[in-house]
Amino acid sequence: MLTLRLILALGLAAAGFLAGWRVHDWRDGAAQAKAQAHVVQVVQRQAAVAQDVAVHQQAAQDHVRVITRTLIRKVPAYVSIQADAGCVVPDGLRLLHDAAAAGVPPAAEPAGKSADAPSGLALSAVADTVITNYGICHETAERLKGWQDWYAGAKPVR
């Protein structure tokens, strides 16, 4: 009889252990499913933020491009042929502008050439280049704002 009780007790203990293990597996599975559902929600919200930011950022960049093209088309109205003919753009300005565009110190003046020597550039060409450069700068600023907006929108999504 003692053997039967011992076998029964061991059987019940094993059944209890297996039942507990099964409940543990169910809890782990439920926790994993909950975590996966949360990940899906986060990814969906981040995608929505990214889409919204992309639409606004693209519209802002398109606006900058339209303004830049409009300004370039207006150069002849603001910098006339007479202004081109009457203004000598010095080579020193060209050297400084090229260095600034490249982000390097200005190159040395060629031997025997003065910084005041004519560069051969028309004032209207200088205006066109400056407008284009500012347009690129504004596009870059809009891209940065887009990244900042994305970060601000994606940050609270957890």
N, C-alpha and C positions, 0 to 999 in steps of 0.2 A: 504494500500500500504506500509505503514511503517512497518507493521508486516511482510509482505512478504519480504521486504528488510532485515529486521532483521533476519528472518529465513534463508534467502539466505546467508547472511553474516556469520551467525553461522554455516551453513552447509559448506560453503567454508573454514571457519577457522578450522572446524573439519576435513575436507578432507585434508587440508594443514598439520594439525598436524599429521594425520595418515600417510600421504605421507612422512613427515619428519621422523616419527618414523620408517617407513619401510626402508628408506635410512640409518638411524642410524643402524638398524639391519643388513643391507647388509654390511655396513662398518665394524661393529663388526665381522660379519661372515668372511669377507675377511681378516681382521687382524688376526683372530683366525686361519684361514686356512694357512696364511702366516707363523705364528708362528709355527704351527704344521709341515709345510714343512721344516722350519729351524731346528726344533728338529730332524726330520728324517735325514736331511743332516749331522748334528753334530754327531748323533749316528752312521751313516754309516762311517763317517771319523774316528771316534774314534775306531770303530771295525777294520777298515783297519790298523790303527796304532797299535792296540793291536795284530793283526794277524802278522804283519811284525815283531814286537818286539819279539813275542813268537817264531817265526821261527828262528830268529837270536840268541835268548837267548838259545833255545834248542840246536842249533848247537854248540854254545860255551860251554855249559855244557857237551855235548857229547864229545867234544874235550878234555876237562879237564879229563873226566873219562877215555878216551883212554890213555892219558898221565900217569895218576895215575896207571892204570893197568899195563902199560908197565914198569913203574919204579918199581913196586912191583915185577914183573916177573924178573927184573934184579938184585934184592937184592942178590941172591946167587953168581952172577958174581962179585959183588962189595964187598960183605961181605962174605968171604969164611968160610968154616968149621974151618980152622985154626984160622981165626980172631975171630969166635965165641968162640973157645976153649981158645984163648989167652986173651980175654977181659972179665973181670968180671964187670958186670953191677951192681953198688952199689944200695942197697936198698934206699938210699937217693935220687938217681935219679928217681927211680920208684915213691917214695912218692911225689917228686916235680912235676913230669910229670902228675901224676894222679890228683894232686891238680890244676895244670894249666888247664887240660882238663875239670875239673868240675867248674873252676872259683871260687875256695875257697882257703883259706890259707892252707898250708900244714898241714897234721895231725901230731901229735906228734909221735916221734919214739916210738915203743913199748919198754916197760921196759926191760932193759938188752940187747937190740939189738942196734948195732952201725949203723949209716948212711952208714958207709963203708962196712958193711956186704954184702955178695953176695945176690943179689935178686933172683937168679935162672933164670933170663931172659937172653936169648941169645941176642947178639948184633944184629943179623939179625932180631929178633922179634922187637927190638927197632926200627930198620930202617923201617920195615914194618909199624909199628904203626905211626911213624913220617910221612912217605910218605902218608899214608891214611889220617892223620889229615890235612896235607897240601892240599891234594886233596879236602877234604871237605871245607877247607877254600877258595880255588880257586872257587869251585862250588858256594859257598855263595857269593863271590865277583861277579861272573857272574850274579847271580840272582839280586843282587843290581844294577849292570849296566843295567840289563833289566828293572827294575823298573824306574831307572833314564831315560832311553831311552823312556819308555812309557810316563812318565810324561812330558818330553821335547816335545814329539810328540803330546800328547793330549792337552797340555797347550794352544797352539795357536788355537785349534779347538773350536770355539765359535759360 
